[in-house]
């Protein structure tokens, strides 16, 4: 681990490097997301939309 610094920009940069990518981008999924194939999820969403119509 690197030495602590008094520079706030450097501390912020170091903190952001430790975050998962989705958190650093600001769209974290609090439920943890899924590891499934997105195509399967898209297909299921289309089918559900057809059933409700």
VEXRO-179529 format. One record per residue (C-alpha): residue number from 1; residue in three letters; x, y, z. Coordinates in Angstrom, 2 decimals. Example, Ala and Ser with C-alpha at 12.3 -4.5 7.8 and 13.67 -1.06 7.14 Angstrom:
@k = 1 | r = ALA | east = 12.30 | north = -4.50 | up = 7.80;
@k = 2 | r = SER | east = 13.67 | north = -1.06 | up = 7.14;
This chain:
@k = 1 | r = UNK | east = 0.00 | north = 0.00 | up = 0.00;
@k = 2 | r = UNK | east = 1.21 | north = 3.50 | up = -0.73;
@k = 3 | r = UNK | east = 2.21 | north = 6.15 | up = 1.79;
@k = 4 | r = UNK | east = -0.57 | north = 8.40 | up = 3.14;
@k = 5 | r = UNK | east = -0.66 | north = 11.84 | up = 1.55;
@k = 6 | r = UNK | east = -1.98 | north = 15.23 | up = 2.61;
@k = 7 | r = UNK | east = -3.04 | north = 16.12 | up = -0.94;
@k = 8 | r = UNK | east = -6.84 | north = 15.72 | up = -1.10;
@k = 9 | r = UNK | east = -6.82 | north = 15.09 | up = -4.86;
@k = 10 | r = UNK | east = -4.28 | north = 12.31 | up = -4.47;
@k = 11 | r = UNK | east = -6.26 | north = 10.76 | up = -1.59;
@k = 12 | r = UNK | east = -9.44 | north = 10.91 | up = -3.68;
@k = 13 | r = UNK | east = -7.68 | north = 9.29 | up = -6.64;
@k = 14 | r = UNK | east = -6.38 | north = 6.50 | up = -4.40;
@k = 15 | r = UNK | east = -9.85 | north = 5.94 | up = -2.91;
@k = 16 | r = UNK | east = -11.50 | north = 5.75 | up = -6.34;
@k = 17 | r = UNK | east = -8.92 | north = 3.19 | up = -7.47;
@k = 18 | r = UNK | east = -10.13 | north = 0.92 | up = -4.66;
@k = 19 | r = UNK | east = -13.80 | north = 1.07 | up = -5.73;
@k = 20 | r = UNK | east = -15.41 | north = -1.46 | up = -8.03;
@k = 21 | r = UNK | east = -15.87 | north = -0.03 | up = -11.53;
@k = 22 | r = UNK | east = -19.65 | north = 0.27 | up = -11.28;
@k = 23 | r = UNK | east = -19.34 | north = 2.24 | up = -8.02;
@k = 24 | r = UNK | east = -16.69 | north = 4.55 | up = -9.44;
@k = 25 | r = UNK | east = -19.03 | north = 5.29 | up = -12.33;
@k = 26 | r = UNK | east = -21.85 | north = 6.14 | up = -9.94;
@k = 27 | r = UNK | east = -24.30 | north = 3.39 | up = -10.84;
@k = 28 | r = UNK | east = -23.73 | north = 0.83 | up = -8.15;
@k = 29 | r = UNK | east = -26.30 | north = -1.92 | up = -7.79;
@k = 30 | r = UNK | east = -27.02 | north = -2.23 | up = -4.06;
@k = 31 | r = UNK | east = -28.44 | north = -5.73 | up = -4.61;
@k = 32 | r = UNK | east = -25.14 | north = -6.89 | up = -6.08;
@k = 33 | r = UNK | east = -26.29 | north = -7.44 | up = -9.65;
@k = 34 | r = UNK | east = -26.32 | north = -10.77 | up = -11.44;
@k = 35 | r = UNK | east = -23.72 | north = -12.79 | up = -13.29;
@k = 36 | r = UNK | east = -26.25 | north = -14.17 | up = -15.80;
@k = 37 | r = UNK | east = -26.10 | north = -13.71 | up = -19.55;
@k = 38 | r = UNK | east = -27.71 | north = -10.32 | up = -20.34;
@k = 39 | r = UNK | east = -29.28 | north = -11.72 | up = -23.54;
@k = 40 | r = UNK | east = -31.31 | north = -14.20 | up = -21.46;
@k = 41 | r = UNK | east = -32.49 | north = -11.37 | up = -19.20;
@k = 42 | r = UNK | east = -33.42 | north = -9.21 | up = -22.21;
@k = 43 | r = UNK | east = -35.38 | north = -12.06 | up = -23.76;
@k = 44 | r = UNK | east = -37.26 | north = -12.69 | up = -20.50;
@k = 45 | r = UNK | east = -38.12 | north = -9.00 | up = -20.23;
@k = 46 | r = UNK | east = -39.49 | north = -8.97 | up = -23.81;
@k = 47 | r = UNK | east = -41.59 | north = -12.08 | up = -23.12;
@k = 48 | r = UNK | east = -42.97 | north = -10.58 | up = -19.91;
@k = 49 | r = UNK | east = -43.87 | north = -7.38 | up = -21.77;
@k = 50 | r = UNK | east = -45.74 | north = -9.41 | up = -24.40;
@k = 51 | r = UNK | east = -47.73 | north = -11.22 | up = -21.71;
@k = 52 | r = UNK | east = -48.80 | north = -8.00 | up = -20.04;
@k = 53 | r = UNK | east = -49.93 | north = -6.36 | up = -23.30;
